[in-house]
């Protein structure tokens, strides 16, 4: 079942119109690499890497490209708790013996600044790498700090977006749950009437008919009184399953009353709708139920109405005609389908 509610959500419309949603659908790694390219241009270094502890995962284990070596170099070092600047790695007591400093690719400059999460925990770093010694003055240090702030804001924005997506998902689920009958899994009364209005407008614009079926299980009241709510609900659940097997996937099925179902059949003429109602009636009849070790024969009564026999009619009036047709079927002895026709506007109740 589908609903128009999601498409009319103003937040989603705003995001689509502004391009915000499209920009946030980029992977965080893509946005991080954009900042890395900015860092290379700002500092004129060989590479700038935003690391959260597993840069090497970007590459195959056996890859021997320069950037793969640079990533392994950054992964081999702990995140700093403050800015670290090593103008010449060969003069640093710790880095001078690093395999990637002593050997290819012979890294000679390294600077790093910690990345903090909103709780002020160190979660990563922004590292600069070059192959010749470099001076790194106070202005460069400040620019590196500013670049890290941009990385942290991207993290916050990404987290906010994920939270927003989860809230939107929960909101859609809540809206859907508010439209569903919790016992039977069909649309509830409000939702099926809303579906009727939408489909009537759509069929009218496309000049196609639309039909309604009102269906009830003839024995439900007796079963309810004799066996209780649990048994009657069980029979209604099975009835819903059998009705679904007789209608199309895009036909709407809703619980209009305690034991009355309303079906909206877009594009169906009164002849098609009557055939569908008969198919449902025969399907229910061919599946007697066992209640307390006794077979119980089940039947339905149905009322049918269509816009090809009642053109230019309001949804509420169409419902009333279908309901009257159902009541006529029941007053005529149950187990039958009655079609509302203009030649018989006041159907006997």
C-alpha positions as CSV (number, residue, x, y, z in Angstrom):
1,X,0.0,0.0,0.0
2,X,1.2,3.5,-0.8
3,X,0.3,6.9,0.6
4,X,0.5,10.4,-0.7
5,X,1.7,11.7,2.7
6,X,5.4,11.3,2.1
7,X,5.3,13.2,-1.1
8,X,3.5,16.2,0.6
9,X,6.1,16.4,3.5
10,X,7.2,20.1,3.5
11,X,10.7,19.2,4.9
12,X,11.3,16.8,2.0
13,X,10.1,19.4,-0.5
14,X,12.4,22.0,1.0
15,X,15.4,19.7,0.8
16,X,14.7,18.7,-2.8
17,X,14.1,22.3,-3.9
18,X,17.3,23.7,-2.3
19,X,19.6,20.8,-3.3
20,X,20.4,20.1,0.4
21,X,19.3,16.5,0.2
22,X,21.4,15.8,-2.9
23,X,24.5,17.4,-1.4
24,X,24.1,15.4,1.9
25,X,23.7,12.1,0.0
26,X,27.4,12.3,-0.9
27,X,29.5,9.9,1.2
28,X,31.4,11.5,4.0
29,X,34.6,10.2,2.5
30,X,33.9,12.2,-0.7
31,X,33.4,15.4,1.3
32,X,36.6,14.6,3.3
33,X,38.6,14.3,0.1
34,X,37.3,17.6,-1.0
35,X,38.9,19.2,2.1
36,X,42.0,17.2,1.5
37,X,42.4,18.8,-1.9
38,X,41.8,22.2,-0.3
39,X,44.6,21.5,2.2
40,X,47.1,20.6,-0.6
41,X,46.3,23.9,-2.3
42,X,46.5,25.9,0.9
43,X,49.9,24.6,2.0
44,X,51.5,23.5,-1.2
45,X,52.3,20.1,0.2
46,X,52.4,16.7,-1.5
47,X,49.3,15.6,0.3
48,X,46.7,16.4,2.9
49,X,44.9,13.4,4.6
50,X,41.9,13.4,6.8
51,X,42.3,10.3,8.9
52,X,39.9,8.5,11.3
53,X,42.3,5.6,11.9
54,X,42.0,3.5,8.7
55,X,43.2,5.4,5.7
56,X,44.7,2.3,4.3
57,X,41.3,0.8,3.8
58,X,40.9,3.1,0.8
59,X,43.4,0.9,-1.1
60,X,44.1,-2.7,-1.8
61,X,46.5,-4.3,0.6
62,X,49.1,-4.8,-2.1
63,X,48.9,-1.4,-3.7
64,X,52.2,0.4,-4.0
65,X,51.1,3.9,-5.1
66,X,52.5,7.0,-3.3
67,X,49.2,7.8,-1.7
68,X,48.9,4.3,-0.4
69,X,52.3,4.6,1.3
70,X,51.3,8.0,2.7
71,X,48.1,6.5,4.1
72,X,50.1,3.7,5.8
73,X,52.5,6.3,7.2
74,X,49.6,8.2,8.8
75,X,47.9,5.0,10.1
76,X,51.2,4.0,11.8
77,X,51.2,7.2,13.9
78,X,48.8,7.9,16.9
79,X,46.4,10.8,16.7
80,X,48.1,13.8,18.3
81,X,46.5,15.5,21.2
82,X,47.8,18.9,20.0
83,X,49.3,20.2,16.8
84,X,52.5,18.4,15.8
85,X,54.9,19.9,13.3
86,X,58.0,18.0,12.2
87,X,59.9,20.3,9.7
88,X,62.4,17.6,8.8
89,X,61.6,14.0,9.7
90,X,65.2,12.9,9.4
91,X,66.1,15.2,12.3
92,X,63.3,13.8,14.5
93,X,64.4,11.1,16.9
94,X,61.2,9.0,16.5
95,X,60.3,9.6,12.8
96,X,63.9,9.3,11.5
97,X,63.8,5.6,11.9
98,X,60.4,5.1,10.3
99,X,60.6,2.8,7.3
100,X,58.8,5.3,5.1
101,X,61.3,8.0,6.1
102,X,64.4,5.9,5.9
103,X,63.2,4.3,2.6
104,X,60.9,5.0,-0.2
105,X,58.9,7.2,-0.6
106,X,61.3,9.2,1.8
107,X,58.8,11.4,3.6
108,X,60.6,14.5,4.9
109,X,57.9,16.7,6.4
110,X,54.9,15.9,8.6
111,X,52.4,18.0,10.4
112,X,49.1,16.9,12.1
113,X,46.3,18.4,14.0
114,X,43.7,16.5,16.1
115,X,40.0,16.2,15.1
116,X,37.6,16.3,18.0
117,X,34.0,15.1,18.1
118,X,31.3,17.3,19.8
119,X,32.1,15.6,23.1
120,X,35.7,16.8,22.8
121,X,37.1,13.3,22.2
122,X,39.9,12.9,19.7
123,X,38.6,10.9,16.8
124,X,41.0,11.6,14.0
125,X,43.6,14.0,12.6
126,X,44.4,16.1,9.6
127,X,47.9,15.3,8.4
128,X,50.2,17.1,5.9
129,X,53.0,15.3,4.1
130,X,55.8,16.4,1.9
131,X,59.1,15.1,0.5
132,X,61.3,18.0,1.4
133,X,61.8,19.8,4.7
134,X,59.5,22.8,5.2
135,X,59.0,25.7,7.5
136,X,55.6,25.9,9.1
137,X,55.0,29.3,10.7
138,X,52.2,30.5,13.1
139,X,50.0,31.5,10.2
140,X,50.2,28.0,8.7
141,X,49.4,26.6,12.1
142,X,46.3,28.8,12.3
143,X,45.2,27.8,8.8
144,X,45.6,24.1,9.6
145,X,43.5,24.7,12.7
146,X,40.8,26.4,10.6
147,X,40.9,23.4,8.1
148,X,40.3,21.0,11.1
149,X,37.3,23.1,12.2
150,X,35.9,22.6,8.7
151,X,36.4,18.9,9.0
152,X,34.7,18.9,12.4
153,X,31.7,20.8,11.1
154,X,31.4,18.3,8.3
155,X,31.3,15.6,10.9
156,X,28.6,17.4,12.9
157,X,26.6,18.1,9.7
158,X,26.8,14.5,8.7
159,X,25.7,13.4,12.1
160,X,22.8,15.9,12.0
161,X,21.8,14.6,8.6
162,X,21.8,11.0,9.8
163,X,19.7,12.0,12.8
164,X,17.3,13.9,10.5
165,X,17.0,10.9,8.2
166,X,16.2,8.6,11.1
167,X,13.6,11.1,12.4
168,X,12.0,11.4,9.0
169,X,11.9,7.6,8.8
170,X,10.3,7.4,12.2
171,X,7.8,10.1,11.2
172,X,6.8,8.2,8.1
173,X,6.4,5.1,10.1
174,X,4.2,6.9,12.6
175,X,2.1,8.4,9.9
176,X,1.7,5.0,8.2
177,X,0.8,3.4,11.5
178,X,-1.8,6.0,12.1
179,X,-3.5,5.0,8.8
180,X,-3.4,1.2,9.4
181,X,-5.9,-0.9,11.2
182,X,-3.7,-2.6,13.9
183,X,-5.5,-5.9,13.9
184,X,-6.1,-6.5,10.2
185,X,-3.3,-4.6,8.6
186,X,-5.7,-2.8,6.2
187,X,-6.2,0.9,5.8
188,X,-8.4,2.3,8.6
189,X,-11.6,4.3,7.9
190,X,-10.0,7.7,7.6
191,X,-7.3,6.4,5.3
192,X,-9.6,4.4,3.0
193,X,-11.8,7.5,2.6
194,X,-8.8,9.6,1.8
195,X,-7.7,7.0,-0.7
196,X,-11.1,7.1,-2.3
197,X,-11.0,10.9,-2.7
198,X,-7.5,10.8,-4.3
199,X,-8.4,8.0,-6.7
200,X,-11.7,9.6,-7.7
201,X,-9.9,12.8,-8.6
202,X,-7.2,10.8,-10.5
203,X,-9.8,8.7,-12.4
204,X,-11.9,11.7,-13.2
205,X,-8.9,13.5,-14.8
206,X,-8.0,10.4,-16.8
207,X,-11.6,9.8,-17.7
208,X,-11.6,6.3,-16.2
209,X,-14.3,4.7,-14.0
210,X,-13.9,3.9,-10.3
211,X,-15.9,1.4,-8.3
212,X,-16.5,0.7,-4.6
213,X,-17.2,-2.5,-2.9
214,X,-18.8,-2.8,0.5
215,X,-18.3,-6.3,1.9
216,X,-19.2,-7.9,5.3
217,X,-19.0,-11.4,6.7
218,X,-22.6,-12.6,7.2
219,X,-21.9,-14.8,10.2
220,X,-19.5,-12.4,12.1
221,X,-22.0,-11.2,14.7
222,X,-23.1,-14.7,15.6
223,X,-19.5,-15.9,15.8
224,X,-18.6,-12.9,17.9
225,X,-21.4,-13.6,20.3
226,X,-20.8,-17.3,20.5
227,X,-16.9,-17.5,20.5
228,X,-15.7,-14.1,21.4
229,X,-13.5,-11.3,20.0
230,X,-10.3,-13.5,19.4
231,X,-12.1,-15.9,17.2
232,X,-14.0,-13.3,15.2
233,X,-10.8,-11.3,14.7
234,X,-9.0,-14.4,13.5
235,X,-11.8,-15.0,10.9
236,X,-11.6,-11.3,9.7
237,X,-7.8,-11.6,9.3
238,X,-8.3,-14.7,7.1
239,X,-11.1,-12.9,5.2
240,X,-8.7,-10.0,4.5
241,X,-6.1,-12.4,3.1
242,X,-8.7,-14.0,0.8
243,X,-10.0,-10.6,-0.3
244,X,-6.5,-9.5,-1.2
245,X,-6.1,-12.6,-3.4
246,X,-9.1,-11.4,-5.4
247,X,-8.2,-7.8,-6.0
248,X,-5.2,-6.0,-7.7
249,X,-2.2,-4.9,-5.7
250,X,-3.0,-1.2,-6.3
251,X,-6.7,-1.6,-5.2
252,X,-7.2,-0.1,-1.7
253,X,-8.7,-2.2,1.0
254,X,-9.9,-0.6,4.3
255,X,-11.8,-1.4,7.4
256,X,-14.8,0.9,7.2
257,X,-16.6,-0.4,10.3
258,X,-16.1,-3.2,12.8
259,X,-17.0,-5.9,10.3
260,X,-17.5,-3.9,7.1
261,X,-14.7,-3.5,4.5
262,X,-14.5,-0.9,1.8
263,X,-12.5,-1.5,-1.4
264,X,-11.6,1.2,-3.9
265,X,-11.1,-0.2,-7.4
266,X,-9.7,2.6,-9.7
267,X,-10.3,2.0,-13.4
268,X,-12.9,-0.7,-12.7
269,X,-16.4,-0.4,-14.4
270,X,-19.5,-1.6,-12.6
271,X,-19.3,-4.9,-14.6
272,X,-15.7,-5.5,-13.5
273,X,-16.5,-4.6,-9.9
274,X,-19.4,-6.9,-9.7
275,X,-17.3,-9.7,-11.1
276,X,-14.7,-9.0,-8.4
277,X,-17.3,-9.0,-5.7
278,X,-18.6,-12.4,-7.0
279,X,-15.1,-13.8,-7.0
280,X,-14.6,-12.7,-3.4
281,X,-18.0,-14.3,-2.4
282,X,-17.1,-17.6,-4.0
283,X,-13.6,-17.6,-2.5
284,X,-15.0,-17.1,1.0
285,X,-17.7,-19.8,0.5
286,X,-15.1,-22.3,-0.7
287,X,-13.0,-21.9,2.5
288,X,-15.1,-23.0,5.5
289,X,-13.5,-22.5,8.9
290,X,-13.0,-24.9,11.8
291,X,-14.1,-23.4,15.0
292,X,-13.9,-25.5,18.1
293,X,-13.5,-28.6,16.0
294,X,-16.6,-27.8,13.9
295,X,-16.8,-26.7,10.3
296,X,-18.5,-23.3,9.9
297,X,-19.7,-22.3,6.4
298,X,-19.0,-18.6,5.8
299,X,-20.6,-16.2,3.3
300,X,-20.4,-12.6,2.5
301,X,-22.7,-9.9,1.3
302,X,-21.5,-7.1,-0.9
303,X,-22.7,-3.8,-2.3
304,X,-21.2,-2.4,-5.5
305,X,-21.3,1.1,-7.0
306,X,-19.4,2.7,-9.8
307,X,-18.8,6.1,-11.3
308,X,-19.7,4.8,-14.7
309,X,-23.3,4.5,-13.5
310,X,-23.1,7.5,-11.2
311,X,-20.9,10.1,-13.0
312,X,-19.9,13.4,-11.3
313,X,-20.8,12.2,-7.8
314,X,-19.2,13.2,-4.5
315,X,-17.3,10.5,-2.6
316,X,-19.6,10.6,0.4
317,X,-22.7,10.1,-1.8
318,X,-20.9,7.2,-3.6
319,X,-20.2,5.6,-0.2
320,X,-23.8,6.0,0.8
321,X,-25.0,4.2,-2.4
322,X,-22.5,1.3,-1.8
323,X,-23.6,1.1,1.8
324,X,-27.3,1.0,0.8
325,X,-26.5,-1.7,-1.8
326,X,-24.8,-3.8,0.9
327,X,-27.8,-3.4,3.3
328,X,-30.1,-4.5,0.4
329,X,-28.0,-7.6,0.0
330,X,-28.3,-8.4,3.6
331,X,-32.0,-7.7,3.8
332,X,-32.5,-10.0,0.8
333,X,-31.0,-13.0,2.7
334,X,-27.2,-12.5,2.7
335,X,-24.7,-14.3,0.5
336,X,-25.2,-12.1,-2.5
337,X,-23.9,-9.1,-4.4
338,X,-26.2,-6.1,-5.0
339,X,-25.2,-3.4,-7.5
340,X,-26.5,0.2,-7.0
341,X,-28.1,1.4,-10.2
342,X,-29.5,4.9,-11.1
343,X,-32.9,3.3,-12.1
344,X,-33.2,2.2,-8.5
345,X,-32.0,5.2,-6.5
346,X,-33.8,4.4,-3.3
347,X,-32.5,0.9,-2.7
348,X,-34.6,-1.1,-0.2
349,X,-33.0,-1.4,3.2
